[in-house]
Amino acid sequence: MSDLSELRFFRTPAHPCSYLEGRQAATLFVDPQTRLDGDLYGALSRLGFRRSGEYLYRPHCEGCQACIPARVRAADFQPRRRHRRLIEQNRDLRVNEEPARYTREIYSLYARYIDGRHCDGDMYPPSEEQFTSFLTCDWADTRFHCFRSPQGELLAVAVTDHLDDGLSAVYTFFDPAQARRGLGVHALLWQIGACQRLGLPYLYLGYWIRQCQKMNYKSQYRPLELFRQGQWREYNDAPPPA
């Protein structure tokens, strides 16, 4: 389907917000019966939608617009001093691209990450079914970018969707025992670099939430564009620390 005006959407009932305490959230989903493909995915990404498994969604909460779609303008991105230090620190890692599918090795890393970093969240406890239904998709061009030590140990995986105008950073998970490497930030920097190497203009980051520390970090990557009032606008608040 190429005509967005023909799409049907469904809104979930209100439920406790995962990001802002005391708030109620609701989500707008594209009708699961819609035949989705890469072109439609790209068009909806430009309207602030995200992918979770086989579904495309966008927050649609009563009286709240805290979740704002964000993307980095990759060609103009210049790493800050601390980004350069992190890239140098991880230059021993090698990255290989693997199909987006369950393997025992990748799932084991995912489970350790959820157990170690998100044991108080709605993704806990991890399961093989949850891993597959959340990260893989039959109609999207999804890749697992695997970061390995010089000895071949899997340390991090960046789940990335390839769109017509950029990459979408779907999810990153890593070895919690390797916190000093800053693997989450490193994977994001690598994906910006991948956009530059592929000549793609944007890295889609999902939702920026000013009031939520675990989402506000996205403002560190400039130039950042936010989707507000139907348009992508450059974020021009005070610059982040170096």
Secondary structure in CASP SS format (residue, H / E / C, confidence):
PFRMAT SS
TARGET T0000
AUTHOR 0000-0000-0000
METHOD secondary structure of the structure
MODEL  1
M C 1.00
S C 1.00
D C 1.00
L H 1.00
S H 1.00
E H 1.00
L C 1.00
R C 1.00
F E 1.00
F E 1.00
R E 1.00
T C 1.00
P C 1.00
A C 1.00
H E 1.00
P E 1.00
C C 1.00
S C 1.00
Y C 1.00
L C 1.00
E C 1.00
G C 1.00
R C 1.00
Q E 1.00
A E 1.00
A C 1.00
T E 1.00
L E 1.00
F E 1.00
V E 1.00
D C 1.00
P C 1.00
Q C 1.00
T C 1.00
R C 1.00
L C 1.00
D C 1.00
G H 1.00
D H 1.00
L H 1.00
Y H 1.00
G H 1.00
A H 1.00
L H 1.00
S H 1.00
R C 1.00
L C 1.00
G C 1.00
F C 1.00
R E 1.00
R E 1.00
S E 1.00
G C 1.00
E C 1.00
Y E 1.00
L E 1.00
Y E 1.00
R E 1.00
P E 1.00
H C 1.00
C E 1.00
E C 1.00
G C 1.00
C E 1.00
Q C 1.00
A C 1.00
C C 1.00
I E 1.00
P E 1.00
A E 1.00
R E 1.00
V E 1.00
R E 1.00
A H 1.00
A H 1.00
D H 1.00
F C 1.00
Q C 1.00
P C 1.00
R C 1.00
R H 1.00
R H 1.00
H H 1.00
R H 1.00
R H 1.00
L H 1.00
I H 1.00
E H 1.00
Q H 1.00
N C 1.00
R C 1.00
D C 1.00
L C 1.00
R E 1.00
V E 1.00
N E 1.00
E E 1.00
E E 1.00
P E 1.00
A C 1.00
R C 1.00
Y C 1.00
T C 1.00
R H 1.00
E H 1.00
I H 1.00
Y H 1.00
S H 1.00
L H 1.00
Y H 1.00
A H 1.00
R H 1.00
Y H 1.00
I H 1.00
D H 1.00
G H 1.00
R H 1.00
H C 1.00
C C 1.00
D C 1.00
G C 1.00
D C 1.00
M C 1.00
Y C 1.00
P C 1.00
P C 1.00
S C 1.00
E H 1.00
E H 1.00
Q H 1.00
F H 1.00
T H 1.00
S H 1.00
F H 1.00
L H 1.00
T C 1.00
C C 1.00
D C 1.00
W C 1.00
A C 1.00
D C 1.00
T E 1.00
R E 1.00
F E 1.00
H E 1.00
C E 1.00
F E 1.00
R E 1.00
S C 1.00
P C 1.00
Q C 1.00
G C 1.00
E C 1.00
L E 1.00
L E 1.00
A E 1.00
V E 1.00
A E 1.00
V E 1.00
T E 1.00
D E 1.00
H E 1.00
L E 1.00
D C 1.00
D C 1.00
G E 1.00
L E 1.00
S E 1.00
A E 1.00
V E 1.00
Y E 1.00
T E 1.00
F E 1.00
F E 1.00
D C 1.00
P H 1.00
A H 1.00
Q H 1.00
A H 1.00
R H 1.00
R H 1.00
G C 1.00
L H 1.00
G H 1.00
V H 1.00
H H 1.00
A H 1.00
L H 1.00
L H 1.00
W H 1.00
Q H 1.00
I H 1.00
G H 1.00
A H 1.00
C H 1.00
Q H 1.00
R H 1.00
L H 1.00
G C 1.00
L C 1.00
P C 1.00
Y E 1.00
L E 1.00
Y E 1.00
L E 1.00
G E 1.00
Y E 1.00
W E 1.00
I C 1.00
R C 1.00
Q C 1.00
C C 1.00
Q H 1.00
K H 1.00
M H 1.00
N H 1.00
Y H 1.00
K H 1.00
S H 1.00
Q H 1.00
Y C 1.00
R C 1.00
P C 1.00
L E 1.00
E E 1.00
L E 1.00
F E 1.00
R E 1.00
Q C 1.00
G C 1.00
Q E 1.00
W E 1.00
R E 1.00
E E 1.00
Y C 1.00
N C 1.00
D C 1.00
A C 1.00
P C 1.00
P C 1.00
P C 1.00
A C 1.00
END
